[in-house]
Amino acid sequence: MRKIIFTFCLALFTGFGLVKAQAPNPDAFITVWEPIGTSIKYPGIGTNYTIVVRDLSTNTILKTIPDANSTLNNPYEITGLTPGVRYALEVVPNTTTAADFNGFRVLQGTEEEPDEEKLNLKEITQWGTIKWSYNNGLAYAFKGCTDIELTATDYPIFASNMYLTSMFEGCTSLTGADSSISDWDTSKVRFLNYMFLGATSFNQPLNWDVTNVNNFISAFEGASSFNQDLGSWEMTGVNGVLKSANRMFDNSGMSPENYAATLIGWANNPATASGAAGSIPFTAAGVCYDKSATAARDKLIGMGWAISDAGVCTEASVNLTSNNTPKFSLLENPVQENAYFIFEPSENEDNIAITDLNGKIIAVQSINMGETTLSIPLNHLQKGVYIAIYRSVQGKQTALKLTK
């Protein structure tokens, strides 16, 4: 009799979702959402796929949708949700047919009326075994998801000639620090254009095979925290043809040393693409290089690369680790309309100067004695990389890089 009662209670609790759910399917593509309203418009691309909706506040399965269908810009709407609660959406195809589920792209709306659904997407926790379509699989997948983070430790499966165009464009919170992104297998990827455009928090080493990529346009443009040595990348293009790397590092966070190491690595690689004079556009606006890369840069230009950057760094732009006092820092970097500085109380009327990467002074503001903070308006400056210099009346200077 006791066994019957126990079995009945277990079934009752399970029916009402009170029993902890099983671990997620290792084959599932899992994203985490926090809806503002009572529904989520899931932007998958596929037919007859399963969605498991897991309530993360209780780690219970809220519902299972066995036959979801959705197309590009026509999402599947999941209803009956609670605003502000986080849900994991676990998606698996029902068969091995590629069309079951092979793409994902958040809704963008229009310039006049942007779609806000993408702001509800918070995390990518697992890629699973989804075989992503080469063109609509992950191109533009998470564009504009300003509150998303990548924590998946497995790897996405890319098709041949894969487009990763704008995959993380505008993902300003993305760091990828707890993910496997550094070691993705990108050997089949063809397009990396705009991938991290405006991803201002991203700065991970990328040990990627880019031998089949022929389009790097704006790949790291505006990624103001990105500061990695990519000299090991084999910039071979496809069959020796590299279409473009225009704006690849424009206004990125590349340090003079890492930018120089990147140029040297590419120039010293015999497989690096070459062509007619000026046939391979490559720019790094706002980024200067250490003088050690002068010969490498010239060599690339001789190989047909049309290089435009901030030139060789001046003393002001490379002396960013000075031990001179006083020390100062930025409250936030990148900055928006104003640069907010924090420093030790000044006993003199010191000042802070803002210069471009060539040492030209753009703005100077004095510090009153005893002050510990200072705000300098920068709304008149274009987006880019600048140098802030704390200058004491004794002639001591300390510099740091500032990104707008």
Secondary structure as UniProt FT lines:
FT   HELIX           2..15
FT   TURN            16..17
FT   TURN            26..27
FT   STRAND          29..33
FT   STRAND          40..42
FT   STRAND          44..55
FT   TURN            56..59
FT   STRAND          60..71
FT   TURN            72..73
FT   STRAND          76..78
FT   TURN            83..84
FT   STRAND          87..93
FT   HELIX           98..100
FT   STRAND          103..104
FT   HELIX           117..120
FT   STRAND          121..126
FT   TURN            128..129
FT   TURN            134..136
FT   TURN            139..144
FT   TURN            146..147
FT   STRAND          149..150
FT   TURN            160..161
FT   STRAND          162..163
FT   TURN            165..170
FT   TURN            172..173
FT   TURN            177..178
FT   HELIX           181..183
FT   TURN            187..188
FT   STRAND          189..191
FT   TURN            193..198
FT   TURN            200..201
FT   TURN            211..212
FT   TURN            217..222
FT   TURN            224..225
FT   TURN            231..232
FT   TURN            239..240
FT   STRAND          244..245
FT   TURN            246..251
FT   HELIX           256..268
FT   TURN            270..271
FT   TURN            277..278
FT   STRAND          280..284
FT   TURN            285..286
FT   HELIX           291..293
FT   HELIX           294..302
FT   TURN            303..304
FT   STRAND          305..309
FT   HELIX           315..318
FT   STRAND          328..330
FT   STRAND          338..343
FT   STRAND          351..355
FT   TURN            357..358
FT   STRAND          361..366
FT   TURN            369..370
FT   STRAND          373..377
FT   TURN            379..380
FT   STRAND          385..391
FT   TURN            393..394
FT   STRAND          397..403
//
